[in-house]
Amino acid sequence: MTPEVKAFFDEATNTVSYVVKDPGSKSCAVIDSVLDYDPKSGRTNTESADAIVAYVQENDLSVEWLLETHAHADHLSAAPYIKEKLGGTTAVGSHIKDVQDVFAKLFNVEKGFQTDGSQFEHLIEDSEEFHVGGLTFQAMHTPGHTPACMTYIAGDTAFVGDTLFMPDYGTARADFPGGDARVMYRSIQKILALPDETKLYMCHDYKAPGRDEYKWETTVAEQKANNVHVGADASEDDFVAMREARDATLEMPTLILPSVQVNIRAGEMPPAEDNGVSYLKVPINQL
């Protein structure tokens, strides 16, 4: 079965969100939604999320799942806002607990914060199946970029999060806390073991040098043949050496500090303080 996929691209964060519809019903899932955030002012807005809400409402769809491929470090999740507007169950891979444990310490979060994933309504296990109407999804744990990265497979289609980029751009970094280039190489091999015709949808695109348009859809066959980091049978050791050297030159993402604090809470802001205001922390000299 081939799901119906509608992509929403947020150029400010180079993020692609998806509405994935069961072709036999009005049921759908929303994957990797974006809450707009201005780091200069600390203000949020819902323009990106509202585009998804409008599409769902205009097509009379029913949201069953609000899925995250991982706890993003480059954008805030809009899952709570979309849930308020449209319903749906928030979900992420069960290894979010590992991510929460690391970042709860980094941000010295408030007492009472639970690192058991309970901020999400459902924790998805490796190989777990779940349904959107008559459409069956299977989850594949694909860590390396983060410990909690998941790939969601529906029919002949897979949503790979940040693990892979378009073939001409390569792969995601693996130097965030809990990341591991060798683990990521092995996760990528699991994705590339899917049938060649499987459509792969990226979570980001940055327009590789020489390319004028943003793109986010490719296939397993195209990745195996042409991915500049792992294509043409690149070895694990060569990939790890390349990835670690490249990662050492990269700056932290602009929104990593606000994003992670929010996303380990399933998109909710930290609790308001005694003046009624919610605050995000900046740990000094820690990343």
Secondary structure, DSSP 8 states (H G I E B T S, - for coil): ---EEEEEEETTTTEEEEEEE-TTSSEEEEES--BEEETTTTEEE-HHHHHHHHHHHHTT-EEEEEE-SS--SSSB--HHHHHHHH--EEEEETTHHHHHHHHHHHTT--TT--SSSTTSSEEE-TT-EEEETTEEEEEEE--SSSTT-EEEEETTEEE-TTSB--TTT-B----STT--HHHHHHHHHHHHTS-TT-EEE-SB----TT--S---EEEHHHHHHH-TTTTTT--HHHHHHHHHHHHTT----TTHHHHHHHHTTTT------TTS-------TT--
